[in-house]
């Protein structure tokens, strides 16, 4: 049976668990003086130097706990997504820990993070390729048509993981930004994928339960992010750190791969794309001309430098993502029901 009940239940359970542990995590990080070191930010961010980090633990714990409680039937693919969520979170945790321990803004070296991300990406890509429920196929957005990528599927998935995790990480620069955009992304993803699953009219109960459990996990993350945002909206009491941003990136990539909805990422996650592309343009153009395209990259910092209020930027990013999410769900409803 395909219905929204368990997804909505997981949203509530995730919210409740994360809300309950948030004061504990915030208090613990303050006690441990797990403050984020801020150097190369805009001037108005200097006051944030004593704000604790590793807040990603709030929604990681809440999402995983609520999802496990709400999973029903075969949940092998959802468990893969949970493991991916957790593993990328561990890489971020190590990065945050080293920054805090040595009190500077450099944690893991870039090549160390890439090696860790690459290792997880390769394992998941090969697993997906060999899994009967996934294979080498992906859905074309707004349709129920599949495209078979063949041997190209594995390198494609690896690229998706690396691009997505780092794009989400780059978006985590303002209070409430990465968390709000991620929750908005997941809202659109759940709605579109739910409609797609219903339209397929597949009688295989194992397949349906696997896909629904992935959406249940998304519900748990949405609810947990809502609770986290209470403590992360401006002025933030805690930052998610790389612990949270890498975990969210790994989650977005893994759920998209396991539902064959990878091509929804650049649509629903357009603000993630803007963050990543702005950095790439800035770096490449500076190396070629020694001049900058943006006052500062990612793009949200450029807007800050232009005098746009931080909260206004966050609201714009979230509203744009929500509008795209609602439009995506609407189009899926028109084309698949």
C-alpha positions in Angstrom: 0.0 0.0 0.0 1.4 3.4 -1.1 0.4 6.2 1.3 1.8 9.1 3.1 0.9 8.1 6.6 4.3 6.6 7.6 6.2 9.5 5.9 4.2 12.1 7.9 4.6 10.1 11.1 8.4 10.0 10.6 8.4 13.8 10.1 6.8 14.2 13.5 8.9 11.6 15.2 12.1 13.0 13.7 11.1 16.5 14.8 10.3 15.3 18.4 13.6 13.4 18.8 15.7 16.2 17.4 13.9 18.8 19.4 14.5 16.8 22.6 18.3 16.4 22.0 19.0 19.8 20.5 19.5 21.6 23.9 21.8 18.7 25.0 23.9 18.9 21.8 24.1 22.7 21.9 25.0 22.6 25.6 27.6 19.9 25.2 29.3 21.7 22.3 29.5 24.9 24.2 30.9 23.1 27.2 33.5 21.4 25.0 34.2 24.8 23.4 33.6 23.2 20.0 33.5 26.6 18.3 33.8 27.2 14.6 37.0 29.1 13.6 36.1 31.8 11.2 38.7 33.6 9.2 37.9 34.4 5.6 34.3 35.4 6.0 32.6 38.8 5.5 33.1 41.2 8.4 29.6 40.7 9.8 30.4 37.1 10.5 33.2 37.8 13.0 30.7 37.8 15.8 29.9 34.1 15.0 33.4 32.9 15.9 32.2 31.6 19.3 29.2 29.8 17.9 29.5 26.0 18.5 29.6 23.6 15.5 28.9 19.9 14.9 25.1 20.7 15.1 24.6 18.2 12.3 24.6 15.6 15.0 21.1 16.9 16.0 19.4 15.9 12.7 21.6 12.9 12.0 20.7 11.2 15.3 17.0 12.3 15.0 16.6 11.2 11.4 18.2 7.8 11.8 16.4 7.1 15.1 13.0 8.1 13.7 13.5 6.3 10.4 14.4 3.0 12.0 11.3 3.3 14.2 9.1 3.9 11.2 10.6 1.5 8.6 8.3 -1.3 7.6 9.1 -4.5 5.7 12.1 -4.7 3.3 14.3 -1.7 4.0 17.6 -2.8 2.4 17.9 0.2 0.1 16.8 2.6 2.8 19.5 1.1 5.1 22.1 1.8 2.4 21.0 5.4 2.3 21.2 5.6 6.1 24.7 4.1 6.1 25.7 6.6 3.4 24.2 9.5 5.4 26.2 8.3 8.4 29.5 7.6 6.6 29.6 11.1 5.0 28.7 12.5 8.4 31.7 10.7 9.9 34.0 12.3 7.3 32.6 15.7 8.2 32.8 15.0 12.0 36.5 14.2 11.6 37.0 17.4 9.7 35.2 19.4 12.3 37.0 17.7 15.2 40.5 18.5 13.7 39.4 22.2 13.2 38.3 22.4 16.8 41.3 20.5 18.3 43.9 22.6 16.4 41.9 25.8 16.5 42.2 26.7 12.9 40.0 26.6 9.8 41.8 23.6 8.2 40.7 20.1 9.3 41.2 17.2 7.0 43.3 17.9 4.0 41.4 18.2 0.7 42.9 15.0 -0.7 41.9 13.1 2.5 38.3 14.2 2.2 38.2 13.4 -1.5 39.7 9.9 -0.8 37.0 9.3 1.9 34.2 10.5 -0.3 35.5 8.6 -3.3 35.7 5.4 -1.4 32.1 5.6 -0.2 30.9 6.7 -3.7 32.6 3.8 -5.5 31.1 1.3 -3.1 27.6 2.7 -3.4 27.9 3.1 -7.2 29.0 -0.6 -7.7 26.3 -1.7 -5.3 23.6 0.2 -7.2 24.8 -1.1 -10.5 24.6 -4.7 -9.4 21.3 -4.3 -7.4 18.3 -5.7 -9.3 16.0 -2.9 -8.1 18.3 -0.2 -9.4 20.7 -1.4 -12.1 22.1 1.1 -14.5 18.8 3.0 -15.2 17.6 6.4 -14.2 14.3 8.2 -14.7 13.9 11.2 -17.0 12.4 14.0 -14.8 8.6 14.5 -15.1 8.1 11.1 -16.8 8.2 7.4 -15.9 10.6 6.7 -18.7 13.9 5.1 -17.9 17.3 5.6 -19.6 19.9 2.9 -19.4 23.4 4.3 -18.9 25.1 0.9 -19.2 28.8 0.9 -18.1 28.7 4.7 -17.8 26.4 4.4 -14.7 29.2 3.8 -12.2 31.4 6.8 -13.0 28.2 8.8 -13.4 27.1 7.9 -9.8 30.6 8.7 -8.4 30.4 12.1 -10.0 26.9 12.6 -8.5 28.2 11.8 -5.0 31.2 14.1 -5.2 29.3 17.0 -6.9 26.4 16.8 -4.5 28.2 16.4 -1.2 30.5 19.3 -2.0 27.7 21.5 -3.4 25.7 21.1 -0.2 28.9 21.8 1.8 29.5 25.0 -0.1 25.9 26.1 0.6 26.4 25.9 4.3 27.5 29.5 4.8 24.7 31.4 6.4 22.4 30.8 9.4 19.6 28.4 8.3 20.7 28.2 4.7 21.9 24.7 4.1 19.3 23.2 6.5 16.4 25.2 5.0 17.3 24.5 1.4 17.8 20.8 2.2 14.4 20.5 3.9 12.8 22.3 0.9 14.7 20.0 -1.5 13.5 16.9 0.3 9.9 18.1 0.3 9.9 18.3 -3.4 11.8 15.0 -3.8 9.3 13.1 -1.6 6.3 14.6 -3.4 7.6 13.9 -6.9 8.9 10.4 -6.1 5.7 9.4 -4.2 3.6 10.4 -7.3 6.0 8.5 -9.6 5.8 5.3 -7.4 2.0 5.5 -7.4 1.9 5.9 -11.2 4.0 2.8 -11.9 1.2 0.5 -10.7 3.8 -2.1 -9.7 2.4 -5.0 -7.8 5.7 -6.1 -6.3 5.3 -5.5 -2.5 9.1 -5.8 -1.9 9.9 -3.0 -4.4 7.1 -0.7 -3.1 8.2 -1.2 0.6 11.9 -0.5 -0.3 10.9 2.8 -2.1 8.5 3.9 0.6 11.1 3.3 3.3 13.5 5.6 1.4 10.8 8.3 1.5 10.2 7.5 5.2 13.9 8.3 5.8 13.4 11.6 3.9 10.5 12.4 6.2 12.7 11.7 9.2 15.4 14.1 7.9 12.8 16.8 7.1 11.3 16.6 10.6 14.8 16.6 12.2 15.9 19.6 10.1 12.8 21.5 11.3 13.9 21.0 14.9 17.6 21.8 14.1 16.5 25.0 12.3 15.0 26.3 15.5 18.5 26.5 16.9 20.2 27.4 13.6 18.1 30.2 12.2 19.5 33.7 12.6 21.1 34.3 15.0 22.3 30.7 15.2 23.0 29.0 18.5 24.8 26.2 16.6 26.2 25.4 13.1 25.8 22.1 11.4 29.5 22.0 10.5 30.9 19.6 7.9 29.3 16.9 10.1 25.9 18.0 8.9 26.6 19.4 5.4 28.5 16.3 4.1 25.9 14.0 5.7 23.1 15.9 3.9 25.0 15.8 0.6 25.6 12.1 1.0 21.9 11.6 1.8 20.7 13.6 -1.2 22.9 11.6 -3.6 22.1 8.2 -2.1 18.3 8.6 -2.1 18.4 9.9 -5.6 20.4 7.0 -6.8 18.3 4.4 -5.0 15.1 5.8 -6.4 16.6 6.3 -9.9 15.7 10.0 -9.5 19.3 11.4 -9.9 18.3 14.0 -12.5 16.0 15.7 -10.0 19.1 16.9 -8.1 20.0 19.8 -10.4 16.3 20.8 -10.6 15.3 20.7 -7.0 18.8 21.5 -5.8 19.4 24.5 -8.1 20.6 26.6 -5.2 23.2 23.9 -4.4 24.2 24.1 -8.1 24.5 27.9 -7.9 26.8 27.6 -4.9 29.1 25.1 -6.6 29.2 26.8 -10.0 29.9 30.2 -8.5 33.0 28.8 -6.8 34.2 27.0 -9.9 33.7 30.2 -12.0 35.5 32.3 -9.4 38.5 29.9 -9.1 38.9 29.3 -12.9 38.5 33.0 -13.8 40.9 34.1 -11.1 43.6 31.7 -12.3 43.2 32.8 -15.9 43.0 36.6 -15.3 43.9 37.3 -11.7 40.5 39.0 -11.4 37.3 37.9 -9.6 33.9 37.6 -11.1 32.2 37.7 -7.7 33.1 39.9 -4.7 33.2 36.6 -2.8 32.2 33.0 -3.6 30.0 31.0 -3.0 27.3 33.3 -4.5 25.5 33.9 -1.1 28.6 35.6 0.2 28.7 37.8 -2.9 25.2 38.9 -2.1 26.3 39.7 1.4 29.1 41.8 0.1 26.6 43.6 -2.0 24.7 44.6 1.1 21.9 42.1 1.0 20.7 41.1 4.5 21.7 37.6 5.6 18.2 36.6 6.6 16.8 37.9 3.2 19.3 35.8 1.3 18.3 32.7 3.3 14.6 33.4 2.7 15.2 33.9 -1.1 17.2 30.6 -1.4 14.5 28.7 0.5 11.5 30.3 -1.3 13.1 29.6 -4.7 13.7 26.0 -3.7 10.1 25.6 -2.4 8.6 27.2 -5.6 10.6 24.7 -7.7 9.6 21.9 -5.5 5.9 22.7 -5.6 6.1 23.2 -9.4 7.9 19.8 -9.8 5.3 18.0 -7.7 2.5 19.7 -9.7 4.1 18.7 -13.1 4.7 15.1 -11.8 1.0 15.0 -10.9 -0.1 16.2 -14.3 2.2 13.8 -16.2 2.0 10.7 -14.0 -1.4 10.4 -12.5 
